[in-house]
Amino acid sequence: MLKTEELQINIGPQHPSTHGVFRMLVTVDGETLVDLKPVFGYLHRNHEQLGEVNTYLQNMPFTDRLDYFNSMVNNHAYARAVETLAGVEVPERAQYIRVIMDELSRILNHATAMGFMLGDMGAWQTALLWGMREREKILDMFEYVSGARMMCNYCRFGGVVRDIDDWFITELKKLMQGLPHYFDDFEGLLLNSEILLARARNIGVLPKELALAYSVTGPVLRGSGVAYDIRKAEPYAVYDRFKFKVPVGTVGDVYDRFLVRIAEMRESYKILEQAIEQLPDATGGFINPKVKQQSLKAPAGEAYARVESPKGELGFYLVSDGSGSAYRYKVRAPSFINLSSLADMCKGYTIADVVVILGSIDIVMGEVDR
Amino acid sequence: MALLARGELRSILQTELPNALDTRWDTQATDQPEAHGEGQTVLLDFDAVVKAEAIVEVAHFIRDKFGYDLLSNITAVDYLKQGLIELVYQFYNAADGGPDLRVRVRIGRSPEECIVPSLTPTWPGADLQEREAYDMYGVVFPGHPNLARIYMWDEFKGFPMRKDFPKTGDKYTHVTGE
């Protein structure tokens, strides 16, 4: 009888498959994973304390650095929290602009996240390149409206910093003409791939009840079959005016999360179409002119506002003491809380699967470590 | 299964689980934050404030009776002037949607008082958030399987998000004085 024993190894912190500076302390029995402990904090800069020192407006660009793929969504969530706290009204046009930016973010996030996940799987380059190609076009649009490609700093309290013009709408329509083609290509290329099926089906299964217990949100929760989408559950901005479906999975494996994300991109496309159609003209303005951006003070109290970020529930919890900066500033980061389910999802699978399962959660360390 | 309005949980708990409510906050009239001046933090009272030892019971109660099964958020807030640390638990009803249900626990700031039972055995999603509250605010959660520092390194002393933690002059930055 051959003597065997368990082995502890570190995946990361510097490892291409960990998507940032993230360490997994895994215990393996041969190839099979027995235990996994996520270790992080390598990017910790006490973002929440910075939020307590900065004024409300100063903190807006800092939110870009949380989930640096979706700075538009972070801005939106933070602006909503401050607006709730200070009782600021947002013009309708600004709400539509925010929705357009959010949905563009969702498409670019899912396109690249799936590209990275397939890259981890060994479907090297093509999938990621295609995702990056679409992302590039969307980033050009962001650059046009905000001046920056990734760190957009676009929302202000009571609206957005700059209006969109006819050129933007024309270019957006042009961009959108190419998107269905990309969705079809991407889906067709990969769904028929035997390698993808073998690597993703029944891997990293997270059953429905467990998903709820683990507080996961976003595509991971929906992949497990819970149709929970904040855009439907507690509509914000103008999401109650659009027709779209909430795609859900059945098994809760990596493959389901993959399918949910592809379906979500198509739904985002539908929302974009409707938003462009319904976009009000510029008479109502794109920002509430009454708000003093620089010297904004919120009455003492608290507020929590959340949006459906591409990764899940992104919320900001603010406590105000009546001064110009928050007394407590807390970020409910979706990637951070989704990570708590990682160990459970990975147990019993092989090391090669761990990399794929981590890719399927879609984490961003800027948001996890804060 | 039904959605609860703001403040409704408190009256329900008064009849169903009277021992769970923290009686220190029954008479405080701080529901009007506008009445307070600048620099004044207010303890909001329209949600249920429960005793630390009852949090597990209350969490099970609202999950089983009203379907609030998604524990979304655990936030620690340091109210230095009042000498309290408040934990805000936010629950959502995954089936019916709607706004959150907030349950609060208020404990003292000293190491002997800063203790709240862990929700991790039932809601494993609380795991990382409780570790964060421990790391940043020094709240101890008995029953947690692995209550270690999460962002700071293990040898780190003190709790950096507390309001009285010095922002300059610690031994790590080698800067002296304020």
Interface residues (C-beta under 8 A of the other chain):
Chain A: K37 F40 G41 H44 N46 E48 Q49 L212 A213 Y214 S215 V216 T217 V226 Y228 K232 A233 E234 K297 P299 A300 G301 E302 Y304 E313 G315 Y317 V319 D321 G322 S323 Y327 R328 K330 R332 F336 I337 L339 S340 S341 D344 D369 R370
Chain B: P33 E34 H36 G37 E38 G39 Q40 T41 V42 L44 D69 L70 L71 S72 N73 T75 V77 D78 V88 Q90 Y92 A94 G97 G98 P99 D100 T122 W123 P124 G125 A126 D127 L128 Q129 M136 N146 R149 I150 Y151 M152 W153 P160 M161
